[in-house]
Amino acid sequence: MRRQKSFQNDLTSLYLVATPIGNLSEMTPRAIEVLKSVSVIAAEDTRNTQKLLQHFQIETRLISHHAYNEKESAQGILKLLESGQNVALVSDAGYPLISDPGYMVVQAVLQAGYNVIPVSGSSAALNALIASGLVTQPFLFYGFLPSTDKDFRQALNQLKAYPMTLIFYEAPHRIKKTLAKMIPLLGDRKAVIARELTKKFEEFLRGTLSELAELDEEFKGELVLIVEGNGDPKPEVVDLSEINERIQAYIDSGISASQAIRQVAEESGLNKHDLYNAYHKTGDVS
Ligand code: SAM
């Protein structure tokens, strides 16, 4: 256990500073003040952040802090803190650490005993959630879903029973495919796309997953996808004979029983060992 009294000690601090997600008027006076007062700003993309700093006449030295150099960069930030210099961490937009780098450096800084202090600002996830019209709590922020089909299915099979409203980040070129893949896994739930938040072309598309998937348009810009939680989170009743038929069909197509079980486990989100027991009639699938 360690208590951090953020403003009542002489330790140096790592400030986690949220920056605007589009509209520069959402830069807070406190964020500007902190970014001016620290010795160094660690940024995901120094060229991007340089523009922000220029706009607000902030002349603090910038260093780069990418996901792929996070370990080394964390060591550099620790050295700065050790030498008595305060550091701020920013990402390109919104909060650092939220689908952005920073977690490793926070771990390292806390481990070393320095302060970690958040500075509030814009959040795409929360803006999208509160204006979505869907239940606002409880909610689950997921961020970006995995890109491979197998991991995508696994993630959604885990999420499908959750009653919480689900918040996803997604790239515009992948959203149509994501919506189409979600429907068989989650059912046709209410869903909202919140696009270009705080910017000139901000829009909300409120409907169901299938209505959004059927839209005949290319989505552009940045977007958040909000999906209704499971309103009836009872344990699913598994139809054993149907599961066994699916396993048998794979076996008939020429693959081994264990491969077939693995395949059906992956598709259905059911436990591989339960399926094995069910297939061999030694137990139940639950
Ligand atoms: N750190 C950021 C935060 O606090 O939200 C998220 C960074 S993540 C790399 C970028 C994703 O955030 C985008 O692909 C999009 O899903 C979401 N996003 C960021 N700005 C947005 C905006 N103005 N409107 C809608 N979504 C936005």
Residues whose N, C-alpha, C, O or C-beta is under 5 A from the ligand:
A	BS01	SAM	I21 G22 S91 A93 G94 Y95 P96 I98 S99 D100 S122 S123 A124 A125 Y169 E170 A194 R195 E196 L197 E222 L223 V224
